[in-house]
Amino acid sequence: MPTTMDSVKLWYTSDGKPEQVGYYPEAASQTFKRGDWVYLVAGAVTVAAAVGANIGNIKVLGIALKDATGTTGVITPVALFTANFRVVLPISNAGATANASDADMGVKYEVRHQAAGKWCIDNSATSNAFAIPVKQHPQYGVINNVGASAGLRTGVGSTEAFGWYECTVNQALVDIAV
C-alpha cells in the first residue's frame, strides 16, 4: 500500500486500444516532464498548472509523453484525453494526506500538480473538476485502518491514506481541437 505520494505514470484506454496521440509544438520556456498534464496556449503545449497548484479554468489536452526541451516549437507527443482514456491518480486534500473512500466514486474533483511529473486528485476542491474516480486501483485499494478491524477491505467506509483511483477525465473540460 502506498504511504507517500509516488510518481503516477500509469494511463491506458478502457477499450484496450493504444491511446490516441497528438503532436503539438512546445510553448516557450517549458519545463514539463513526461506524465505532466498539458493544455494548448496559442496552439502550443504548456503545463496545465504550476507545481503546488490545482489546474484552473482551462481546457486540458492530455499527458505529455516526453519531457519538455525548453526550445520553442519542438514537436511534443501528447496522449489525448479521449472518452476512453483512464489515468491512475492518488488522492490528496490540498496536497496533504487524504483518505480514499468508496464514496469518492463518480465524484468530480480538481487535479493538483504536486511535484514535477506528479499529479493527484484534490478532494478538497471541485470547481474545476477534471478527474472522476471510477474504481479503486486494484494494487492500491482501500484499507480499513480503524481499530482492531484494520486490514484489507472493500465496501463503504473503507479508507486508505493516499489510496489510488482509476479515473476518467471530465470531457466537458477537455480541449477537443485535436
C-alpha positions in Angstrom: 0.0 0.0 0.0 1.3 3.5 -0.8 2.2 5.6 2.2 3.6 8.6 0.3 2.9 10.4 -2.9 4.5 8.4 -5.7 5.0 9.5 -9.2 2.0 8.3 -11.2 2.8 7.4 -14.8 0.0 4.9 -15.5 -2.5 5.6 -18.1 -4.4 3.4 -20.6 -7.6 3.2 -22.5 -10.7 1.4 -21.3 -11.2 -0.4 -24.6 -7.7 -1.9 -24.6 -6.5 0.1 -27.7 -3.4 2.3 -27.7 -4.1 5.8 -26.5 -4.7 8.4 -29.2 -1.6 10.6 -29.6 -1.4 14.1 -30.9 1.7 16.1 -31.9 2.0 19.8 -31.0 4.7 22.4 -30.8 6.2 23.1 -27.4 5.5 26.6 -26.0 8.3 28.9 -24.9 10.2 28.2 -21.7 8.5 24.9 -20.8 9.9 22.6 -18.2 7.1 19.9 -18.1 8.1 16.3 -17.5 6.7 13.1 -19.1 3.4 12.4 -17.4 2.5 16.0 -16.8 -0.9 17.2 -17.7 -0.8 19.8 -20.5 -3.0 22.2 -22.5 -2.7 24.4 -25.5 -1.8 28.1 -25.4 -1.9 29.7 -28.9 -1.6 26.1 -30.3 1.5 25.2 -28.2 1.9 22.7 -25.4 2.0 24.2 -21.9 2.0 22.6 -18.5 -1.6 22.7 -17.1 -0.6 24.0 -13.6 2.4 25.2 -11.7 3.8 22.8 -9.0 1.8 23.2 -5.8 -1.3 24.4 -7.7 -4.5 22.9 -9.0 -5.5 23.1 -12.6 -7.5 26.2 -13.1 -10.3 27.2 -15.5 -8.8 25.8 -18.8 -9.4 23.0 -21.3 -6.8 20.3 -20.8 -5.4 18.4 -23.8 -3.7 15.3 -22.3 -0.5 13.9 -20.8 2.9 14.8 -22.2 4.7 11.7 -23.5 8.2 13.2 -23.2 10.0 15.9 -21.2 10.0 19.5 -22.5 13.2 20.5 -24.2 12.9 24.2 -23.3 13.1 25.0 -27.0 10.0 26.8 -28.5 8.4 24.8 -31.4 9.9 21.4 -30.8 7.1 18.8 -31.5 5.8 17.1 -28.4 3.7 13.9 -28.4 0.7 14.1 -26.1 -1.6 11.2 -25.0 -5.0 12.8 -25.6 -7.8 12.8 -23.0 -10.4 10.9 -25.1 -13.6 9.4 -23.6 -11.8 6.0 -23.3 -8.7 7.4 -21.6 -8.1 6.3 -18.0 -5.5 7.7 -15.6 -4.5 6.4 -12.2 -4.1 9.1 -9.5 -3.5 9.2 -5.8 -5.9 11.2 -3.6 -4.9 14.2 -1.5 -6.5 17.1 0.3 -4.9 20.2 -1.0 -1.6 18.2 -1.2 -1.8 16.8 2.3 -2.7 13.2 3.3 -6.2 12.3 2.5 -8.2 9.1 2.8 -9.5 7.3 -0.3 -13.1 6.1 0.1 -15.7 4.2 -1.8 -17.8 7.4 -1.5 -15.5 9.1 -3.9 -16.5 7.0 -6.9 -18.2 9.2 -9.6 -17.5 12.5 -7.8 -15.7 15.1 -9.9 -12.5 16.5 -8.3 -9.8 19.0 -9.2 -6.4 17.8 -10.1 -3.3 19.1 -8.4 0.3 19.3 -9.7 2.0 18.0 -6.6 5.6 17.9 -7.9 7.4 17.6 -11.3 5.7 14.7 -13.0 3.4 14.0 -10.0 -0.3 14.7 -10.1 -3.1 13.8 -7.7 -6.8 14.3 -7.0 -7.6 17.1 -4.6 -10.7 16.1 -2.8 -10.9 19.5 -1.1 -11.8 21.2 -4.4 -14.5 20.6 -7.1 -14.8 23.9 -9.0 -12.6 22.9 -12.0 -13.2 19.2 -11.6 -11.1 17.2 -14.1 -10.9 13.8 -12.6 -13.7 11.4 -12.0 -12.8 8.2 -9.9 -14.5 5.2 -11.5 -12.9 2.5 -9.4 -10.1 1.8 -6.9 -6.8 0.8 -8.3 -6.5 -3.0 -7.7 -2.9 -2.7 -6.5 -3.7 0.2 -4.1 -7.2 -0.4 -2.9 -8.7 1.0 0.2 -7.8 -0.3 3.6 -10.0 -0.1 6.8 -7.4 1.4 9.2 -9.8 1.7 12.1 -9.0 -0.1 15.3 -9.0 -3.9 15.6 -10.8 -4.4 12.3 -7.8 -3.0 10.4 -7.0 -4.9 7.2 -7.8 -5.1 3.5 -11.4 -4.4 2.8 -13.9 -3.2 0.2 -17.2 -1.6 0.8 -18.5 1.8 2.0 -16.5 3.2 4.9 -13.1 1.7 3.9 -10.3 4.3 3.8 -6.6 4.4 2.8 -4.3 7.3 3.1 -3.1 8.2 -0.4 -5.2 5.4 -2.0 -5.2 5.5 -5.8 -8.1 5.6 -8.2 -8.6 4.8 -11.8 -10.2 7.9 -13.2 -11.9 9.2 -16.3 -11.3 12.8 -17.4 -14.3 15.2 -17.4 -14.8 15.5 -21.2 -16.5 18.9 -20.7 -13.1 20.3 -19.7 -11.1 18.7 -22.5 -9.7 20.6 -25.5 -11.3 18.8 -28.4 -9.4 20.8 -31.1 -7.1 17.9 -31.9 
